[in-house]
Amino acid sequence: MAKPIKTTLTIQLPAGKATAAPPVGTALGPHGINIGDFVKRYNEATGSMSGEIVPVFITIFEDRSFEFKLKTPPASDMLRKAAGAEKGSGVPNKKKVGVISAEDVRKIAERKMEDLNANSVDAAEQIIRGTARSMGIEVKK
């Protein structure tokens, strides 16, 4: 029989560099789980992804045990790195912050495919192109 679930959380943390300080401590502390154990397991699981932001979906059970599932980095973070931009544009329709190729969009779409609500890589590409457009990143053919 499955354990009863108390709550679920999603937190975005730097890969391999999580600490017990906020946001981890403030998110997990009230639920009574072992923060040190979570930080150790998360850092081990994400050690090879250094330099990326990795969202983690945490399921906390009634007995204060937990399990977590790693997600792919946010599309906006991958687009920003591909374009070499520090951040997205505040006025995306007027001020562009970078340019990426259609090939870059396809690579990002393939990597994000498991977390996107798309039936094909072409549909995933359209989602990524929309994110790029809203960030002020131009996609060259």
Disulfide bonds with the S-S distance in Angstrom:
none
